[in-house]
Amino acid sequence: EIGERLAAAGVSNLDEVHSYQERVVEVEHLIADVTGARRELETLEQERGGLLERIRDLQRQRSQLVESTAQRLNEAVGDRVRIQVQPLADNSAVLEALKDAVRGKNVRDDQLEQLARHGPSGIAEALRKGADAIRALGCTPSTAQKLAKLSPAEIRKIESSPVEDLVTVEINVGSSTSEIWTPIHRASPGQQATAMLALVLSSGSEPLIIDQPEDDLDNRYIFHEVVKVLTRVCEGRQVIVATHNANIPVLGDAELILALDADVDRSKVLACGGLEQPEVAEHARHILEGGDEAFKTRHSRYIGVRS
């Protein structure tokens, strides 16, 4: 009777029954493994989502620090240089991740730039929902279809792309009454040096070494700006300056001056000390550019202070 029923089921002998039973057990184990793996994957995805949110929170905190630091620097450098901060506005890393994901798929850059404006989390959410959600972000139907086919790994890479603050340094090439603010990368070498020097001197407390700050700067700016700032900075910070301009050590009231000379093989110290020492003052007059004029200005300034 068992044989007849097995034959009716298409089984010719009992060995096949054992084989099927073993296969059933194997499949049941596989199903259990897949179910467990899915639960583990869901747990990991939840943990990953929490970590990404933590990262975004830290990015916001960092952005606030950048803004407050920029504000302090702007107050320190006055009306000559300013730093503009657009919080979390630099999506260049997101754009690069999108380009890598669709490389060779004939997707226009302007479409990706439009998409990148929505940030990594907004893009990833749309990519997981499908073409319609992607189109809602401003993409064409063709682009949306291509992006909808991205793998989960590619979506995760886009989602974890860092977002930075967009920081712009500008310099006022006009005057205090008629301001003309220009991005630093468009300014002349002298204007760039002005901005850099203003920022360097306005922050920090560690010793500072400056090599020939007069390069690319006109003498008027050195006299009215650099010397004044250096005098203030030296009250709480050690500053060492290598210079050929007399205004900096003479009018800046340098505590120690080293007059140096050099030949082919080595350098040597001609004089060392303060300007009240005749030998040091004499070398400063003859070696430094504008030495006599700087000493005259220093003399008239001190006479004015005494009177």
Secondary structure, DSSP 8 states (H G I E B T S, - for coil): -HHHHHHHTT--SHHHHHHHHHHHHHHHHHHHHHHHHHHHHHHHHHHHHHHHHHHHHHHHHHHHHHHHHHHHHHHHHTTSEEEEEEEEEE-HHHHHHHHHHTTTS---HHHHHHHHTTHHHHHHHHHHH-HHHHHTTT--HHHHHHHTT--HHHHHHHHT---EEEEEEEEE-S-SSS--EEEGGGS-HHHHHHHHHHHHHHS--S-EEEE-TTTT--HHHIIIIIHHHHHHHTTTS-EEEE-SBTIIIIITT-S-EEEEEE-SS-EEEEEEE-TTSHHHHHHHHHHSBTHHHHHHHHHHHHHHHH-
